[in-house]
Amino acid sequence: MMLRRLLGYFPASLAGGLASFGAVYALTRLLSPAEYGFYALALTTMGIVYTVSVTWAEAAAYRFSGAARDQGAQADHIRTVMGLLAISAMIAVALLTCVILITTDPVLRIALIAATSTMALAPLLNAAQEMNRAHHRVSRYSTLRVIQDVGAFAIGTTLAWLTGLGPAAPFVGLACVLALLAVVEGSRLWRESRGGRFDRARVRPYLAYGVPVALALALNIALDAGDRFMIALFLGPEAVGVYAAGYGIADKTVGLLCIWAAAAGGPMMMAAWEREGPEAMHAVSAQAARTLMLIAAPAATGLALVAQPLSEVMIGEDMRDQAARIIPWIALSGLINGFVLHYVSEAFQLSRRTGLRAGLMVIPAVANVALNCVLLPWIGLMGAVYATVACYALALVLLASVGRRHAPLAWPWIDFLRIAGACAAMAVVVSLTPAIGGLPELLVKACLGAGVYILAALAFNVAGARHVTQQFIQRRAQRV
């Protein structure tokens, strides 16, 4: 079941990865370091505002969708969510408008104005996608995600190339695609909710569940990307561009793989929790944890091993040297954050203790600000990197320690050690490969590393890899 759903979500993950890599490749060449820094600051600002004002309704759309369907109240659920989304979108636009009014730099202001155009379109599409995920509509979810990511990348980079929009171009491209998809999914939701009504009785539990989720995610964004504002304050927008370029490759790659694994595992854990209880969820969570580590750990290790040739290929010349130093550390932080967001946080969402999770996330967020204030003036850009890794590790320990009291998530340490062994074998072989530079080195090391990891995973029988492979060969032989 897990493998089938992973394959179903794979096109969405692949498209997201290609679009992210493509955006870094194109925009670091089409924009100056300062312009790319302004783009990163606008993207972070938009993410925080959107998360605080809108994400709570999207979280409720996902969490309560299964229960509403089982109760025959799906139409009321959709109409209630749509009404809440409309209010949330207006709040988001108002908040971002306030930020625009106090922004002094004209380039950043234009980028934020373009970002505002997405606020009225994204909530409806994202909520529809959350309900698609809750109902296991894998094909529809993946198709829409591919169109969104590829379309936004194509239009945004074309506008950056042909027009003078600068850091605003990617946001305009995203808004164009969102306008189309919001009409498609909005029409579908309206048809599916025919006969339903806005149910005020649902608002309070949706708020009680969703608002803490949004606050926790906003704190996670502050921990994830808030240091860009600190970098801009201490080192300037050019340093933000360099940091965002390295971060965009490493964190996005590992993060998208974690989202891919969680897209299959998260709904299965929720279904087991609601229908069969904590013990059944514990068994499913072990499979989810193994899958997450099996996919994300080699990606993080591989990025660290090919940081130099990867930056030479993907990042503009003005930013690549410092970005190469950042990539290995950000790959590690991406792996830790993957478990924070997509595994240990599930304990609080399943038990509906999202307020507790939000309170706990305050600690690493504040620690990150404090560390940046100390490390950035002292050791420069790498100070922000070290602070990010340390604070994500703190968040993982905090959430895992407290969350175990509310939902019994599994920690399959034997499988984790086997995966670590496979990654170590890959690291040894790749590190002994001669450095020839550029694309040839990247391709050789990537292919060699992937091959060694697969062989080592089979040798260590990671997550029953030998058994799965034998079953696949037997089925193929029977078909022949």
Helices and strands as residue ranges (DSSP letters): H 2-30, H 33-53, H 55-63, H 65-70, H 74-102, H 106-119, H 122-134, H 138-162, G 166-168, H 169-192, H 200-225, H 227-234, H 237-275, H 278-305, H 307-314, H 320-339, I 340-344, H 346-350, H 354-379, H 381-403, H 413-431, H 438-460, G 462-464, H 465-479
